[in-house]
Amino acid sequence: MRKYRLLLFFSILLSSQLFAQGGWNRNTLVLTPPAAEEAWTSPVQAIPLDRIEPFLSFFVTWEGSGAQLEVRFSENGGSWSDWTLLYRDPHNPDKRITQPLFTEAGYQYFQLRYRDITVSELTCHFFSPGGTPPRVAHPPVHPDWRDGECPSPPVVERSDWCPAGNCPKITNPSLTGVSHLIVHHSAGTNIANDWAAIVRAIWDLHVNGNGWSDIGYNYLIDPEGVIYTGRGNDVLGAHFCARNSNTMGVCMIGNFQQAVPKEAALSSLVQLLTWKSHDRNLDPLGSALHASSGLNLMNISGHRDGCATACPGDQLYPLLTDLRFRAVDSLAVCRGLATSLLPANPTALSPALSLLPNPAGEQIQVRIDNHLSGEVLLEIFGVDGRRKARQQFEKHHAPLTMELPLAQLPAGYYWLRLQMDGAQEVASFVKQ
């Protein structure tokens, strides 16, 4: 009787959203469960795509109360995958939508189930992003910053990650003055053979699922360290707790709730944060009021700093402190304060310079541990690249220890550069 009742009240509406260009293939299936059913399993349904390549992206939107949704897949309708929980997407709190689930290309059938809720309608979204043609030349991951500038790192543009041209960008973007750099993770998979296809799937979720005008992030970084342009520089995004003004959203592709990001991806993130910190003259270690949220946020923050979400994951979020310091050190390089200015005799000083204590208070002890003799120039620079103090004196052959006053400096992060005998060495310190 129960099976008959389910079939009696069950209706399916198949949409006509099919796109074949470049392997692109998308469709939706609307399921209408029986009224007032708080636990329900759908009949076996065929996946409404005639071609899946290189994987299937699946997510659900629904009408009704909060949901605990699960899905399973089958190649033949006989043997099935385990039931998999579909997690709600935290980037759009105003819409009932799950994060995308990426599955193998060979599946032909699926079932959906829920419990402890009342749902009037479920829309299942199926998207095959198509394979990405190999690029003739892969862009370098890291920029050459030896000229004392901080240019943007090389990126994969939309024409490369969506070569068929069917992921159009926003036609009338709103610009925003960036004051905060927000780090996300995409959740989903940490393993893929075609990361550009994953970017297309994220675009599909944001545009055809959330109903946004474009992919929500300004930039995305895959686990191999390749940076993809999303909305792009200074364009108002859709990623930060519906308070997107004055932010740049960077998505680390992958789920970092339990997995740790690869160093290649973290290194590219540092390069991107360094470039934008230089571009907007932001202190990577500083904080400021984020006007649209009313929160005092670190200039480099995680998504969870703005609202209740696990993003960017329990394994990535604690790394933000180290990433801020790495961005500061990268600023020293691209502003010509450190190793980008190669000393004439790189071994003449090293290791020569040590600073104690660090962090420092009203003064810091500088030890120059070499046996050179001649004129010494000590300079202190702030994270804005400006020189804050300068001292010049003569040193004799013995190692030298001296005290430098810091009372005139506000609390913050600084570099001390020693130049002597045609060589230089740089050390960083924190003034409390």
Secondary structure, 3 states (H helix, E strand, C coil): CHHHHHHHHCEEEECCCCCCHHHCEEEEEEEECCCCCCEEECCCEECCCCCCCCCEEEEEEEEECCCCEEEEEECCCCCCCCCEEECECCCCCCCCEECCEEECCCCCEEEEEEECCCEEEEEEEEEECCCCCCCCCCCCCCCCCCCCCCCCCCCECHHHHCCCCCCCCCCCCCECCCCEEEEEECECCCCCCCHHHHHHHHHHHHHHHCCCCCCCCCEEECCCCCEEECCCCCECCCCCCCCCCCEEEEEECECCCCCCCCHHHHHHHHHHHHHHHHHHCCCCCCEEEECCCCEEEECEEEHHHCCCCCCCCCCCHHHHHHHHHHHHHHHHHHCCCCCCCCCCCCCCCCCCEEEECCCECCEEEEEECCCCCEEEEEEEEECCCCEEEEEEEEECCCCEEEEEECCCCCCEEEEEEEEECCEEEEEEEEEC
